[in-house]
Amino acid sequence: MNAVKNSTATGTTATAERSRRYRGRFAPSPTGLLHQGSLVAALASWLDARSHGGQWLLRIEDLDGPRNVPGAEDAILGTLDDLGLTADGPVLRQSQRHQFYREALDSLRSAGLAYRCTCSRSEAPGVYSGRCRLHPPPPGAAAWRFAMDPGDCIEFEDAIQGHCRFAAGQLGDPVIFRRDEVAAYQLAVVVDDAAQEITHVVRGADLLDSTPWQMRIGAALGVPALSYAHVPLVTEPDGSKLAKSRGAAAVADLPPAGALTLALQLLGYEPPDGLGNETPPHILDWALAGWPPRALGGRKTIAIVP
């Protein structure tokens, strides 16, 4: 819990202030240029924050050093600026926050909610069996997992996907610290959302299944509960995962107005003729007046325009 306290405001006053304001975020990884699927998530999170009169923040999730592409962060931030999606505060970078992740791990260990695991991916495909939880491995290099209550049932209302219910026993125990002593996504995102005082998370539906893990990790660290909305995942026309090469071209090779208009179509809007010829601020104002589009609700995937 110290990691969260050291990286966020504390006390009754700070908690009260947090409950009165909306703070959203967009958190891309600098593993390539901004693709169309990521733009859809960024635009949805920006629109939701602005529709609530809230703030919109940026975070660069750059913990996976070998996969980071030189220059990608600057390109992503530049693209967002060109589109009129400007953050309301400084950019937070995960690569500068190892201390806070370690403190969060120590807190979970002290509470008996984290355990060492030496299973490889080939040994633990799919839902983790909890083998190392039942039979602790010998000393040495190991990952750390968060100990879910196998009898737990996690339920929440998603603003787009509706009522969601997950059985912890069908989820398994997530890795929260890798064997190379780098924080894993499921822990880092909880600590960082607390640090930025995020209240609402709008992101792609591919992360819907991660939400119950993050909710339970957050509760164990004593951070306030968040509100969630998962927008449809953008796919290729055949339903396969969006290729980065195609997605990058869909954003970087289009003028800002064209990229925004396409993203709005993927979110379920019906842009009027000529909207793609307007400036980004005009397009964003038009979209804000109609947020959220009725066609958005309940879909988990949406194919990109062929």
N, C-alpha and C positions, 0 to 999 in steps of 0.2 A: 504493500500500500504506500510505502514511502516514495516509490517512483512516481506514483500519481500525484501525491501531495507536493513533491518537489517540482513538478512540471506544470501545475495548475494553480489557480487561485484557491485559497482555502477559507474555511470559516462559514458561519451562517450567512453573512452578508453576501459573499460570493455565490453561495448556493441559491439564494433568493434571486440575485441578479440573473443567474444562468436560467432560472425557470421562466423569466419574463421575456427572454429574447431568443430569437431563432438564429442559429449559427450552422450553416451547411458547409460542405467542402467537396472538392474534387481532388483525387489523389492518383495521378498517373505514374507509371513506371517509365524511366528513361531508357527503355529497351528498343526504341525505334521512334519514328515520327508519329504524330497524333493520327490515329486511324478513325474511320467513320464511326465505328462502334463506341470508341472512347469519346468522340465529339458528342454523340447522342447522350451519353451519361453526363458529360460536362454541362451541356446545354440544359438538360432536365434539372440538374442540381442547382444551376444558376437561376432558372426560372422559378423553381420552388422557393428558393431563398428570397428572391425579390418579391414574389407574390405574397409572402408573409412579412414583408418589410424587414427582412433579416439580413445578416451578413453572409458573405460567401468567401471561403478561404481556400488556399491551395496547399497541397503537400506533395513533395516528390518522394516516392517510395523507391529509394535507390539502394536498398540493403543488399541486393543480389549483384555485387560488384562485377563479376565476370560477364553478366548479361547486359550491363549498361553500355549504351552506345555513345561514344564521345560526341558531344554537340547536341545530343537528343534533347536534353533538358532545356537548353536555350531555344531550340527549335519549337518545342512544345509551348513554352511560355510565350514565345513570339507569335505563334499561331493563335493562341488564346487572346492575346492583346489585339491582333488584327480583327478578330471576330467580335470584339467588344466585351469579352468575358474577362474582366479585370478583377483581381482579388482585392478584398477589403483589409488586407494586412500582409505582413511579411510571409514569404514562402518558408514552410517548415521542411527540412530535409532529414530523412530517417538516418542517413549516414552519420549525422552529427549527434545522435541520441542514444548511443550504445549504453551509456551509464544508466539511463532511465529504464531501459529494457532489462538490464541486469538486476536493478533494484526491484522491479516488478517480479522477476523470477524468484528472487530471494524471498519476497513476501509470500508468494504462493508456496514455496518450499516450506517456509516456517509454519504455514497453515496446514501442511500435509496434503496440499492439492496439486503437487507436481512430483513426478517420478522419472528416474533415468530409464532410457530405452536404447538398446543396442541393435534392435531389429533393422535389417535393411529393407528397402522397398520390395525386393523380391520375396522377402520373408513375411512381409506384412502388407499384402495388396488389399485394396478395398478398405472395409471397416476394420480398424485395429482390434485385435482380439484381447488386448490387455495382458499379453503374456509377461512382459517385464514388470507390470504392476503386481502380478501374482508371484513372480519369481525374479526378484531384483538381480540384475547382472553384477558381475564382479567389478571392482574399481577400474577405471580407465575412461577413455573417450566415449561419450554417449550423448545422445539427444535427450531433451526433456519433454515430457508430455503433460498436459493438463488432465487431471483425474476427474472425469465427468461422473456424476451419480448415475449408474446404469438404470435405475428405476425412475429417473427423472423424465418429465414430459415438458417440453418447452413450447409455449404458445405465445403468439403475438399477432397483432393486426398490422399487416403491411398496407400502406396507403394505395398501392397499385395492385398487388397480388391478392389482397384480401386476407382472410384468416389463415394463419400458418400454424401447423402443429408438427413437432418433431419429437420422436422418442430417442432419448439419449443412447439407449442400447443399440440403436440402429445407426448412430453417428460414430461411435467409437471415441477414443481420446486423441485430441489433436496434438501435433508437435508444436511446441511453443518456443523451443530453442534448439537450433540445429547442432549437430555433432561438432561443427567447426566453430562453435560458440558465437554464432550470429543469431539474433532473434528471428523467429519465424513470423510470418504474416499475421497469424491469428492473435499473437500477443502484441506485436508492434502496433497494429491498427487500433487496439483498445487503448493502449497507453497514449498514442498520438491523438486520438479523438478526445481523450480527457485533457491532454495538454492544450489543445486548441479550443477547448470548451464547446465541442460540437454537440448540438442538440438533435439534429436531423441528418440522416444519412440517405442520400439518393444515389443509387449506383445500379450496375447491371445485374440482371437476374441470374447470371452465372455465379454470383456470390450469395444467393439466397440461402443455400445450404450452410454457409459459414456463419450466418447470423446467430443461430442458437449457441454455437461455441463461444462467439464473441460476447453474447449476452451473459453467459455464465462466467466467463473470465472477468468481465467487467464487474459483475456482482461480487465476485470473490475479492476484487481489488477495491471495492467500495466506491465505485464511480457511478454517477447517475445513469439511469436507463435512457436509451436513445429511441427516437422514432425512426422507422425505416420505410423506404419506398424503393422497390426494385423494378427498374424499367426493362422492357424487353431487350433481349440480347440480339444484336444485329448479326445476321448470318449471310452466307452466300445464297444465291437464288435456289440452290438445291438443298438448303438447310444445313450445310456443313459450316464449320467454324470460319468466320471471316478471315481471309488471308491478309497478312499484314501488307504485302505488296499492293494488293488491290485497295485496301483501306487507306494506306498512306497516300496513294494517288488520289483517292476520292476527296481528301482534305487538302493536301499540299498543292495539288495541281489545279484546284478550282479557285476562283476568286472567292473572297470571304462571303459575299452575298450568296453565291451559289452553294457553298458548303453549308451555310446556315439553313438555306431553303431545303436542301436535301435532308438534313438532320431533322427539320421540322416535319417533313413528310414521313420519315421513319417513326416519329413520335405520335403519328396519327393526325396531324394537322392537314388541312387542305388549303395551302397557300393560294391566294388569288393571283391571277395573271399579272405579271409585272412586279411581283414582290421581290423576285430575284434581281431586279435592277435597282433596288433601293439600297441605302446605306445600312451597315450592320445595326446602328442604333435604332433606325426606323423598323427594321425587321424584328429586333428584340422587343420593341414596344408593342408591335402587332401581336407577337407570340405571347407576351405577358398578359395581354387582355383576354386571351383565350385559354390560359393555363388552369387546370390540366385539360387536354383534349379528351373528349368522351371516349374516343377509340383506344385510348391508352390502357384502360383498366383490364387486368386479368391476363394479358398476353405475356408469355415468357420469351418468345422469339419473334423476330420480324426480319424478313429477307430484304437485303439491300436491292435497290432498283437495278435490274439487269442492264 
